[in-house]
Amino acid sequence: MAIVSGTTSTYTTGSSDSNREDLEDTIHELFPEETFFSTNLDSVDASATYHEWLGDTLDAAAANINIEGDEASFSAVTQPARYGNYTQIIRKTFIISGTQETVTKAGRASEIGRQAVKKMREAKNDLEFALCRSQSATAGGAATGRAMGSMENWISATTASQSAATQVVLSTTSASATTAPVASGAPGTTIVDGGGTPTTAALTEASLKLALESNYNQGSTTDAIVVNATAKNYINAFTGVATRNVDVGREQQASITGAADLYVSNYGVHRIVLHRHVRTSVALCLDTDLWAVGTLRGWQMEDLAKTGDAEKRQILCEKTLVCRNPKGNAKVVAIG
């Protein structure tokens, strides 16, 4: 069968050129957001670009037997450790021409309004990334920005071990990952992951228990185990995972439960937090009461000076990570 000569169709030129486009008036967004730490940790005020605080511990328990009527003796008291961290400026910018803001657009009435929301969400992701990754604290300078010391750098030990309860537990004896101890000040030493291709191993229940035991020995309470998807899959198979019961109505199809939300150990009940920005090779065992986010400048959006036919916006904050006492947290490293 042939088309009658002269038929106008969507494939031919002519009046079909004026057909309207079929474009949905919706933008389907896929935003992998993660703000567990910036939302759930305590908030404190910072008044300078280097924020400081004090941390202390008790002497180890020991035999304490004394003679009746004996004269007391004295020793020098131990001063608290003085810790600190630098504030980091998190910033996102955008510029929209006057014409683009005015024309009719699909999925949004205002380009400035949409970009303001999108860039704010991106900036919050960047803050979360800075809080939980491996980043050394730096004071910055005329040509470099200040950087806060991140969680991984605060959780440190003189010697990492695969078989002993310590703040840095190795997933395998072949790994050589190290994190320099933070006795005072800020964590300015870069974490060593074991070379260009570090040796890794599966996260085992035994390794996780060593990290939890370390926190218990130090006197902290591990309320959150924060991991990426790789480590979460290992944890789901642990025997210490709490049994979960799901009520299913008669008219509903039963669901398959394959994720662990709670882990029960000798040291308490620990919430498992799945986090996109935590490195695949690390499991963070945290007492969240020992952490806070310090704010020098809160979130703000500013109109920048106009120099042409366009609107400029800047979204920023200036914050830092407070690790109130580094000894009360642990991590398992070299997971793969």
C-alpha positions as CSV (number, residue, x, y, z in Angstrom):
1,M,0.0,0.0,0.0
2,A,1.3,3.5,-0.9
3,I,0.7,6.9,0.6
4,V,-1.5,9.1,-1.6
5,S,0.6,11.8,-3.3
6,G,0.5,15.2,-1.6
7,T,-0.3,13.7,1.8
8,T,1.1,15.9,4.6
9,S,2.6,13.8,7.4
10,T,5.0,14.2,10.3
11,Y,7.8,13.0,8.0
12,T,7.3,15.7,5.3
13,T,8.1,19.4,5.2
14,G,5.4,21.9,5.0
15,S,2.7,22.5,7.6
16,S,4.1,19.7,9.8
17,D,7.0,22.1,10.7
18,S,4.6,23.9,13.0
19,N,3.7,20.8,15.1
20,R,4.2,21.3,18.8
21,E,7.0,19.3,20.5
22,D,5.9,16.6,23.0
23,L,8.0,17.6,26.0
24,E,6.8,16.7,29.5
25,D,6.5,19.6,31.8
26,T,8.4,17.8,34.5
27,I,12.1,17.3,35.3
28,H,12.6,13.7,36.7
29,E,15.4,14.2,39.2
30,L,17.8,11.5,40.5
31,F,19.6,13.1,43.4
32,P,21.8,10.7,45.5
33,E,21.6,12.8,48.7
34,E,23.2,11.8,52.0
35,T,23.1,14.1,55.1
36,F,23.2,11.7,58.1
37,F,26.1,13.4,59.8
38,S,25.3,17.0,59.1
39,T,21.7,16.4,60.2
40,N,22.2,14.1,63.3
41,L,25.4,15.3,64.9
42,D,25.3,18.0,67.6
43,S,25.8,21.6,66.4
44,V,28.2,24.0,68.0
45,D,29.2,27.6,67.2
46,A,32.7,28.5,66.0
47,S,34.1,32.0,66.4
48,A,37.4,31.6,64.5
49,T,38.7,29.7,61.5
50,Y,40.5,27.3,63.9
51,H,38.0,25.9,66.4
52,E,39.4,24.2,69.5
53,W,38.1,22.1,72.4
54,L,39.4,19.9,75.2
55,G,39.3,16.1,75.7
56,D,40.3,14.0,78.7
57,T,40.4,10.4,79.8
58,L,40.8,8.5,83.2
59,D,43.9,6.7,84.3
60,A,43.7,3.0,83.8
61,A,42.2,1.2,86.8
62,A,44.9,-0.3,89.1
63,A,45.4,-1.7,92.6
64,N,44.9,1.0,95.2
65,I,45.9,-0.3,98.7
66,N,47.1,2.1,101.4
67,I,48.5,1.9,104.9
68,E,46.3,3.1,107.7
69,G,47.5,6.5,109.0
70,D,49.9,6.9,106.1
71,E,50.9,10.4,104.9
72,A,49.5,11.2,101.4
73,S,51.8,11.5,98.4
74,F,51.1,13.6,95.3
75,S,51.9,13.4,91.6
76,A,51.4,16.0,88.9
77,V,47.9,16.1,87.4
78,T,47.5,15.3,83.7
79,Q,46.1,18.2,81.7
80,P,43.3,17.7,79.1
81,A,44.3,17.3,75.5
82,R,43.7,20.4,73.4
83,Y,42.2,19.5,70.0
84,G,41.2,21.7,67.1
85,N,40.1,21.7,63.5
86,Y,40.0,24.3,60.7
87,T,36.7,25.6,59.2
88,Q,36.1,24.8,55.5
89,I,34.2,26.9,53.1
90,I,31.7,24.9,51.1
91,R,30.5,26.9,48.0
92,K,28.4,26.5,44.9
93,T,27.8,29.2,42.3
94,F,25.6,29.7,39.2
95,I,24.9,32.4,36.7
96,I,21.6,32.7,34.6
97,S,21.1,35.1,31.7
98,G,18.2,37.4,31.8
99,T,16.7,35.9,28.7
100,Q,16.9,32.3,30.1
101,E,15.1,33.4,33.2
102,T,12.3,35.0,31.1
103,V,11.6,32.5,28.4
104,T,9.0,29.7,28.9
105,K,10.7,26.6,30.2
106,A,9.7,23.0,30.7
107,G,9.6,21.7,34.2
108,R,10.2,24.9,36.0
109,A,9.0,28.5,36.1
110,S,12.2,30.0,37.3
111,E,15.7,28.8,36.3
112,I,17.2,30.8,39.2
113,G,14.8,29.1,41.6
114,R,15.5,25.6,40.3
115,Q,19.3,26.1,40.4
116,A,19.2,27.5,43.9
117,V,17.5,24.4,45.2
118,K,19.7,22.0,43.2
119,K,23.0,23.8,44.1
120,M,22.0,23.9,47.8
121,R,21.5,20.1,47.8
122,E,24.8,19.6,46.0
123,A,26.6,21.8,48.6
124,K,25.1,19.8,51.4
125,N,26.3,16.6,49.8
126,D,29.8,18.2,49.6
127,L,29.7,19.0,53.3
128,E,28.7,15.5,54.2
129,F,31.5,14.2,51.9
130,A,34.0,16.4,53.8
131,L,32.8,15.2,57.2
132,C,33.1,11.5,56.7
133,R,35.9,10.9,54.2
134,S,39.7,10.8,54.4
135,Q,40.9,14.4,54.4
136,S,43.8,16.0,56.3
137,A,43.3,19.2,58.2
138,T,45.2,22.1,56.5
139,A,45.4,25.8,57.5
140,G,45.3,27.0,53.9
141,G,46.9,30.1,52.6
142,A,46.8,32.8,49.9
143,A,46.4,30.2,47.1
144,T,44.9,27.3,48.9
145,G,41.7,26.9,50.9
146,R,41.4,25.7,54.5
147,A,40.3,22.1,54.9
148,M,38.8,20.4,57.9
149,G,40.2,17.1,59.2
150,S,37.6,14.4,58.4
151,M,36.3,11.5,60.5
152,E,38.7,8.9,59.1
153,N,41.7,11.0,60.0
154,W,40.5,11.5,63.6
155,I,40.0,7.8,64.2
156,S,43.6,6.7,64.6
157,A,45.9,4.3,66.5
158,T,49.7,3.9,67.0
159,T,49.5,0.4,65.6
160,A,46.7,-1.1,63.5
161,S,45.9,-4.7,64.2
162,Q,44.0,-7.6,62.7
163,S,43.7,-9.6,65.9
164,A,43.6,-7.0,68.8
165,A,41.0,-4.5,70.0
166,T,42.3,-1.2,68.7
167,Q,40.9,1.9,67.2
168,V,42.1,0.9,63.7
169,V,41.3,-2.8,62.9
170,L,42.7,-4.4,59.8
171,S,40.4,-6.7,57.8
172,T,43.4,-8.8,56.8
173,T,47.0,-9.3,58.1
174,S,48.3,-8.5,54.6
175,A,47.0,-5.0,54.8
176,S,49.3,-2.1,55.7
177,A,46.8,0.8,56.2
178,T,47.8,3.2,59.0
179,T,46.3,6.4,60.5
180,A,48.7,8.6,62.6
181,P,47.5,9.1,66.2
182,V,46.1,12.5,67.1
183,A,47.5,13.4,70.5
184,S,46.5,17.1,70.2
185,G,45.7,19.7,67.6
186,A,44.2,18.7,64.3
187,P,44.7,15.5,62.2
188,G,47.1,16.9,59.6
189,T,48.7,13.6,58.5
190,T,47.5,11.8,55.4
191,I,46.0,8.3,55.8
192,V,48.1,5.5,54.3
193,D,46.0,2.9,52.6
194,G,48.8,0.6,51.7
195,G,50.2,1.8,48.3
196,G,48.8,2.0,44.8
197,T,46.8,-1.2,45.0
198,P,46.2,-1.9,48.7
199,T,45.5,-5.4,50.0
200,T,41.8,-5.8,51.0
201,A,39.6,-8.5,52.4
202,A,35.9,-9.1,53.3
203,L,34.6,-7.4,56.4
204,T,34.2,-10.2,59.0
205,E,32.2,-10.2,62.2
206,A,35.4,-10.9,64.2
207,S,37.0,-7.7,62.8
208,L,33.9,-5.6,63.6
209,K,33.7,-7.0,67.2
210,L,37.4,-5.9,67.8
211,A,36.5,-2.3,66.8
212,L,33.4,-2.4,69.1
213,E,35.5,-3.8,71.9
214,S,38.0,-1.0,71.5
215,N,35.3,1.6,72.0
216,Y,34.0,-0.3,75.0
217,N,37.4,-0.4,76.6
218,Q,37.8,3.3,76.1
219,G,34.5,4.0,77.8
220,S,32.4,5.0,74.8
221,T,29.1,3.7,73.6
222,T,28.9,2.7,69.9
223,D,25.5,3.7,68.7
224,A,26.2,3.8,64.9
225,I,28.1,1.6,62.5
226,V,28.3,3.7,59.3
227,V,29.2,1.8,56.1
228,N,29.1,1.9,52.3
229,A,27.1,-0.7,50.3
230,T,30.1,-3.1,50.1
231,A,30.5,-3.4,53.9
232,K,26.7,-3.4,54.4
233,N,26.4,-6.5,52.3
234,Y,28.9,-8.3,54.5
235,I,27.2,-7.2,57.7
236,N,23.8,-8.5,56.4
237,A,25.2,-12.0,56.7
238,F,26.5,-11.7,60.3
239,T,25.0,-13.9,63.0
240,G,24.6,-11.0,65.4
241,V,22.1,-9.2,63.1
242,A,18.9,-8.7,65.1
243,T,15.9,-10.7,63.8
244,R,13.3,-8.5,62.2
245,N,9.6,-9.3,61.9
246,V,7.5,-7.7,59.3
247,D,3.7,-7.6,59.5
248,V,2.0,-8.4,56.2
249,G,-1.7,-7.9,55.7
250,R,-3.9,-10.6,54.1
251,E,-4.2,-8.6,50.9
252,Q,-0.5,-7.8,50.6
253,Q,2.3,-9.7,49.0
254,A,5.0,-10.8,51.4
255,S,8.3,-8.9,51.0
256,I,11.8,-10.3,51.2
257,T,13.8,-8.8,54.1
258,G,17.5,-8.9,53.3
259,A,19.0,-5.9,55.2
260,A,20.3,-5.5,58.7
261,D,19.3,-2.3,60.5
262,L,20.5,-3.3,64.0
263,Y,23.6,-5.3,65.1
264,V,23.6,-6.8,68.6
265,S,27.0,-7.5,70.2
266,N,28.4,-7.9,73.7
267,Y,28.8,-4.2,73.8
268,G,25.2,-3.2,73.0
269,V,22.8,-2.6,70.2
270,H,24.3,-0.8,67.2
271,R,22.4,0.9,64.4
272,I,23.7,0.1,60.9
273,V,23.7,3.2,58.8
274,L,24.1,2.8,55.0
275,H,26.0,5.9,53.7
276,R,26.9,6.7,50.1
277,H,29.9,8.9,50.9
278,V,31.7,6.6,53.4
279,R,34.6,4.9,51.5
280,T,34.1,1.3,50.4
281,S,37.2,0.2,52.3
282,V,36.1,1.5,55.7
283,A,33.5,0.7,58.4
284,L,33.1,3.5,61.0
285,C,32.1,2.5,64.5
286,L,31.0,5.7,66.2
287,D,29.8,7.1,69.4
288,T,27.9,10.0,67.8
289,D,27.8,11.9,71.1
290,L,31.5,12.4,70.7
291,W,31.1,14.3,67.4
292,A,29.6,17.7,66.4
293,V,29.5,20.1,63.4
294,G,30.9,23.5,64.2
295,T,29.5,26.5,62.3
296,L,31.3,29.7,61.7
297,R,28.9,30.8,58.9
298,G,25.6,29.0,58.3
299,W,24.1,28.3,54.9
300,Q,23.4,31.4,52.9
301,M,22.6,32.4,49.3
302,E,24.0,35.7,48.2
303,D,23.3,37.8,45.1
304,L,26.6,38.7,43.5
305,A,27.3,42.0,41.8
306,K,25.8,42.2,38.3
307,T,28.3,42.8,35.5
308,G,26.2,42.0,32.5
309,D,22.8,40.7,31.4
310,A,22.8,37.9,33.9
311,E,22.0,37.0,37.5
312,K,24.8,35.6,39.7
313,R,24.2,33.6,42.9
314,Q,26.5,32.1,45.5
315,I,25.6,29.5,48.1
316,L,28.0,28.8,50.9
317,C,28.7,27.9,54.5
318,E,31.8,27.6,56.6
319,K,31.9,24.7,59.0
320,T,34.2,22.2,60.6
321,L,34.1,18.8,62.2
322,V,34.5,18.5,66.0
323,C,35.8,15.2,67.4
324,R,35.3,15.7,71.1
325,N,37.5,12.7,72.0
326,P,39.1,10.7,69.3
327,K,39.8,7.7,71.5
328,G,36.1,6.8,71.8
329,N,35.7,5.8,68.1
330,A,37.1,3.0,66.0
331,K,37.1,1.8,62.4
332,V,37.7,-1.4,60.3
333,V,39.9,-0.7,57.3
334,A,41.1,-2.4,54.1
335,I,37.7,-3.8,53.3
336,G,37.2,-5.0,49.8
